Amino acid sequence: MQERVKSPALTLPGAMDAIMALGKTVEDSGVPRATLELSNMRASQINGCSVCVDLHSRVLKKIGEKEERIIAVGAWRDAPYYTDAERAALALTEAATRLNDRTDPVPEDIWEEAARHYSEGALSALVMSIGIINLWNRLNVATRQVSGDWTARYADKLPDKLKRA
């Protein structure tokens, strides 16, 4: 596969900085990084974004996630590796990613379960994170961005402070 054009985030002046600033706000929200990355991974699987699936699986490894949690995120409902809070975040991720799959895209039961585990600020961060990853997925898929060695280099540049204690 070959990219159609360079990423719009790189070619449109100010776009990358704006998206990265939103991402930084989410990262500083207090939602566990693993939860955010699992959510990113799941949305990217749904949207068929190979760049983001590759990248976020590498980030999950970098922060110390076990391989089974990374591999099984697509089957999180049936896998025993996730907390109730992570399951609530993943359900919210799926609902907010698949907006056209049902008449009420984010049903009350999904929202209420997420709200049971996350404060209003954390829910805001999760929703923002889901929106950001869906933006990245759409940019990458529409322009046929190609994953590769650069994803490993990006993950390697992440600060070691992200690793679990």
N, C-alpha and C positions, 0 to 999 in steps of 0.2 A: 504494500500500500504506500502511496505517496501523498503527502499533504497537498491540498488544493491551493492554499495560500498560507503564509505565516500566520500564527495565531493573532486574531484581532486584538487580544490583550497586549501583544507586543508591538503591533503596528499602529494602533490608535493612540495618539499622545495622551498620556495621563491615565489610560484605562488600567494598566497593571497596578499602578500605585493606588488607585481608588479601590480596586478589588482586594488588594493585599491589605489596605487599611481596614476594610470591613472584616477581613479574616482575622486580623490582629485583635480587633475588638471582641470577636467571638472567642478567640483563644484566651483572652484575659477575663472571661466571664465567670470562671470558676467551674464550668462544666468539665468533667474529667476529659483529658485529651483522648483517652482510649474511646470514650463514648462518641466524641466528635468524629474520630477517625473511622470507627465502625459504621457510623451513619454515612460518612462520605463514601465509604466502600460500598455500602448497600445501594445508595442512590446511583452510584456509578455503574454497578452491576445492572440495575434496572434499565438505565439509559444506554447501556452498551458502550461506555466510554473506556476503551482499553488503556488510555493514558492515565486516567484517574484510578482505575482498578490497580494498575501496576504501581503507581505512585503511592497510593494510600496503603496498599499491602506492605510496601517497603517502610513507610512511616510507622505502621503498626509494629513491624519487626524491630525498628529502631527504638521504639519506646518500651520494648520488652514484652510485647504480647506473645502468647503461646501460639504456635502454628495452627492448632486445631480451632482456636477462636477466629483466626484470619480465614482459614479455609471454609469454615462452616457458616460464615455470616449470611450467605445466601439461603441457608436453611435454618435460620436462627430460631424459628418457632419450635422445631423438633430437636434442636441440639441443646445439650445440658450445660453449655459453657458460659451462659450470659445471665447477668443479674436481672431482677425484675425491672430495675430502673433502665438498664440497657435495652431490655425488650420493649419497654414503653417508648424509648427514643427511636428504636428501629421501626416500630409500628407507625409512629408519627412520621418518620422519614419516608416510609413506603406510601403512606396516604398523601403526604404533601408532594411527593414526586409523581404519583399516578393520579393527577387531578381529574382526569376525564374517565376514570374507571367506574365511578359510581355517582349517583345524584348528589350525595353529600360527601364531597371529597375527604374531609377530615371529620368523621362522625364523632359525636359527643363521647362515646365510650373510649375511643382512642385518645381524644384530648384529655378527658378526665383521668385516665390512667397515667398519662404523662404528667399532668398537674399534681397527681398524688406523689410523684417522685421528685419533681423539680419546682423550684420557686418561680415566680413570675419572670424574674430576671433571667434565670436559667432557661425557662421555656422560650423567652425572647431570643436568647442566644442560639438555642437549638433550631428554631424556625429560621433565623437569619443564616445559620450554617447550612441548613437544607437548601435555602434559596441560593446561596453562594455556590454550593457544589453543583446544583442543577444548572446554574449559569456556566460554570466551567465545563460541565458535560456537554451542554449545547454548543458552546464555542468549539470544543475539541471535535465533537462528532460532525458538526456541519462542515468544518473545514478539513476533516480527515487528518487531524494531528496524529503523529506517529510516536508511540512510546519507544523507549530505548535506553541507552546508557545514561542519558541525561537525567532520567528519573532516579537512578541509583546515586548519581552525583548530588542531586537535590536532597535526597533523603540523608545522605552522608553529611551534608552541611547543617542539618538541624542540630541545635544545641544539645549537648549531652544532658542538660537539666531536664529534658523531656523524658528521659528514661525513668522507669519506675525505681523507687527506692528499694 
